[in-house]
Amino acid sequence: MNCCILGAGAWGTAMALHLDRCGHSVTLVPRRMEHALEIASSRENRDYLAGYTLPHGIQIGCEIEPVLMEAEVIFLACPSKALRTLCQSIQPHLSSAWQLKLCLIMCKGLELESLKTPAEIVAQELPSLACGVLSGPTFAGEVAAGKPTAVVLAVGNDCPQAEHYQEAFSNTGLRAYLSDDVRGTELGGTLKNIYAIGSGLSDGLQLGDNAKAALLTRSLNEMVRLGALLGAREATFFGLSGFGDLVATCSGAWSRNRTFGERIGQGEKPQKIIDSQKTVVEGYRAVECLHQLCATKKIEAPILSVIHAILYESLDPKAAMQQLMTRDLKTE
């Protein structure tokens, strides 16, 4: 199968390595020409996933049009804030992409301006393409190394060969589970980044294991409730794209969202951290998006609200935790 990955961050690069091990033809397309040339020369993505050699079977593309002409499946691996622009750059070339059957989204988050999920954006910009979502607990370094990983492949009714793609993208290192709850899979991947920031705050404030366990438990409860109110199936959040991704992102030292929260808990300012690093902290924008969505729909989300106040209203993290601990008592 001919696969094209648009976006050469850590996750996109790891997926290129995985698909190559599955025996597929793979083209990785960085956003910047200079980045493409550097990867092609060194056979390593030193900017985002250093330490992993890219086999020469993985082609490095510089332009979208020629790779789309041969692609059967495209993977959209850009940050969520860049997804609409990427889709708009793809659209003019679809007429020559005669083999293209499926578009798989790898980013997690909502669009700040419209509060739409990635699948909704793709449906708007590329309506002729069948679209799915690849999500779950996927630390890029472990996927790149071929360590055991499980993901959710969520596709809608416009993808009649779902089992074919499930088998094609699975091997002894990565196992794909099918779902038809695209919205729930996307919301799980978005919400877990928010609660991972909360987990990092707990770590940064050194609140201890009891506090972190309680925070994660109540975060899962809030995630399930929010997801159901926003149109997803509750069961989805107890799977890989919900609970599974929450556990990994809230505990892993590699998690950008957890580390971001930890640094804030240690006294750093959110905006200063965001401005100082090259990699994207998807949870930062997700907090604002979900806060707006909950306000519009009049949904109460105490943990989300407190994290939003810390990130966007300069609420002191210690005072924020006190707010959560002094809420009215209730049954579980």
Secondary structure, DSSP 8 states (H G I E B T S, - for coil): -EEEEE--SHHHHHHHHHHHHTT-EEEEE-SSHHHHHHHHHHSEETTTEEEEE--TTEEE-S-HHHHHTT-SEEEE-S-GGGHHHHHHHHGGGGGG-TT--EEEE------TTT---HHHHHHHH-TTSEEEEEESS--HHHHHTT--EEEEEEE-TT-TTHHHHHHHT--SSEEEEEES-HHHHHHHHHHHHHHHHHHHHHHHTT--HHHHHHHHHHHHHHHHHHHHHTT--GGGGGSIIIIIHHHHHHH-TT-HHHHHHHHHHTT--HHHHHHH-SS--HHHHHHHHHHHHHHHHT---HHHHHHHHHHHS---HHHHHHHHHTS-----
